């Protein structure tokens, strides 16, 4: 195990509308780990991902380090090679084809980046190559956005709800791809809602209660009825390996 985490937070606090959503988060993410962030709507999942990516949030204190170095000390180009963010909803300002959109996403020459043809096949978007990205369905555009993130070649991918628009078959497809996307020195952090899906793809979970409290650990430790109830505010039960609101 590498002595230096890919990502580390030290007393990270994120606030919005006068209240702390996450309070003094001390957390480490290492290569090979697959983290899911869970919590109710408005619990701060997207804000935390933005803070981890080095983007602006309403109010934050504490430190975020990439590979042991404070994020504010990274030059823009080096930061792009270190972490990539997939937003919850892509915004297309220009009428570009999917193929051109992916080509522009490879902002650095990196041996870590997956070839576009391989990504398009793995994420079932090869047939969309000649179509305009701004004319795709929500689920199609979401898979293209995931491929854009991967094309960046960064060691750490930050994914805001990567399967929220996917049908069941594509949720499974994306999950399988994600399971292979974190290995060696690479890792990802994704916000998600479905504990059953998370149990299949994640190695670790960060649970946000929305009142500043948080809990982080291996997936089998966090995906438990007491933690899920505290996180979502409703009872849960496990039925043959699937988590169902009680």
N, C-alpha and C positions, 0 to 999 in steps of 0.2 A: 504494500500500500504506500502510495506517495506521501511523503511527510508534509507537503504543501497542498492544501485543498485547491480545487479549481475555483471554488467560491467560498467565501467566509463572511459572515455578518457578525458585527460586534455591537451589542446593545442597540440594534437598529429599531427605531421607533417610527411608525408611520401614523400620521394623524389626518383626519378630515372632518370638516364641520364641527370643529371644537372638541373632538373626542379621539382617543387613541384606539386605532383599529388593531395595531400590533405594537406591543410594548417590550422593548429591550430584547429583541430576538438575537440570540447567540446560536449560530448554526453553521455547519460545514457541509459542503457537497464535494465528493471526490469522484475521480474518474471511474467509470463503470456503473455509477449509481443512476437510478431512474426515480425521480421524486415527483409525486403528485401533491398539489396544494388544494386542500378542501376547505369549504366554509359556505355559509349562507350567502345569498345575494347581498352585496354591500359589506361583506366582512373584510374586504381589503385585498383580495387575491390579485386583482389586476394592478392595484397600486403597488403591491409588493414586487410583482414582476417588473414593473416599470422602474422601481427603485433599484432592483438587482441589475437591470440593464443600464443604469446610469442616466435614465431620463427623469424629467421633472415630475415631482409629485407635490400636492398642496403643502405638506409640511413633513419633514423627516429629520431625524437626528441619528447619530451613530455612524458606524463605518461599514462599508462594503468593500471587500478586497477580491480581486481576481488574481489567482495564482500568487497570492501573498503580497500583492501590490495594490494600494488604494486605487479605486477605479478612476478618481479624478487625476491621477498621475499618468494615465495611459494616453498616448497620442491617438488621434481618431482612427488612423489606419490600423494600428496594432489592436485597438479595442474591437474593431470590426472582425479581426481574425481570431478574437478570443471569445466573444459572445455574440449570439444572434437572437433577436426577438421576433416572434410571430405574434402580431396583435390579434385581438379577438375578431375583428372584422377588417379585412383589407380594403384600402381605398385606392382606386385606380384613377389617376389624373389624366392618363393618356390612353389612346386606343391602341394598345399593343397586343400582339398575339401572345399566347402562353409561351411559345418557344422563345420569343424575344424577351419576355418578362423574366424567364429563368436565366437567360444569358446575361442580362444586366445585373442579376442578383449575385453573380460570382465576382464580388468586389475585390477579392485578393486571390492571387495565384497560390493555391494551397493543395498539397497532396492529400489533405484530409477531406476535401470536398468530394462528394459522390458525383460521378458523371451524370449529366442531365438525362441521357437516355435510360440509364439504370433507375434513376429516381422516378422518372415518368412511368416506367413500367411497374415499379414496386407500388406506387401510389395510385395506379389506375387513371393516369391522366395523359397517356401517350396519344389517345385518340383526340385529345383536345388541343394538340400542338398548334394547329393553324387557326384556332378560334381566338377571338378577342377575349382577354381576361375579364373585361368589364361586362361581358354578356353571358357569363357562366352562371349556373345555379349556385346557391349558397354553399352546398356541400362540395361542388366541383372547385369553386374558388378557394375554399378552405384547404383542400388538398394541394392546390397550386401554391398557396401561401406556405404550407408546410415544406414543399419542395424548395421554394425560394429560401426559406430559412436554412435548410440543409445545404443548398448550393453555396452559401456563404463560407462553409468550411470551418466554422468556429468550433472550438472544443466544447463550449457550453451553449445549449439551445434553451431558450426561455419561451414557452409555448402557452398562449392564453386560450384555453378551452379548444384544443385541437380537434375534438370530435363532436362539438356541440351541434353541428349541422349535418352530421353523417347518418345515413341509414344504418341498420344493424350490420349488414354485410361489410360496409366500409368502415364502421367502427372496429370490427375485427381486423380488417386489412391494415388500417392505420396502427392498431395496437401491435400487430405482428411486426410491422416495420419499426415501430418505436422500440420494441424489445431488442432489436439488433442494432439500434442507432446509438446505444451507450455501451461502449466497450473500451478497454484500455484507458486512455487519457481523456475520453469523451464522456459527457453526461448530459442529462436534460432535466428540466423542471417544468411541469405542466400543471395548469389549473384544470380541474375536472370535477364533476358532480356525482357520477355513478360509482358507488363503492365496489360493485361487482366488476365493472370494467377495470377500475383501479387495481383490484386484487390480482388481476391477470397480467397487468403490464408493469406495475411499479415495484421497486425494491424498498422504497421508503415513502413516508407520508408526512407532510406538515399540515397540521390541523389548526385553523384559525377560528376562534370563537366570535370575533368581531367586537370584543370588548377589551382588547389588549392581550388577552390570554392566548397562549399557543402551546402546542405540544408536537414534538417531532421525534421520529424514530422509525424502525423497521415496519414494513407494511403489516406484518402479522401482529405487531404490538398496538398500532394505532387504529387499525380497522377492527374495533371491538364495539360491542353494544354501548358501553358507558361513554366511550370517547365520541362515537357518532351521535349519540343523544345530546351530549354537551355541545357538540359542534353545530348540529342542525336544529336542535330544539324539538326533536320528536324521537319517539322510541323506534328501535330497529331490532330485527331478528335475522338470524342466518338460517336459510333453508337450502340444504344440499349445496352449500358453498356460495349461494347467492344472497346478497344483502337486500332486505326488503323492509320498507317503513312499516312498523307495527301499527 
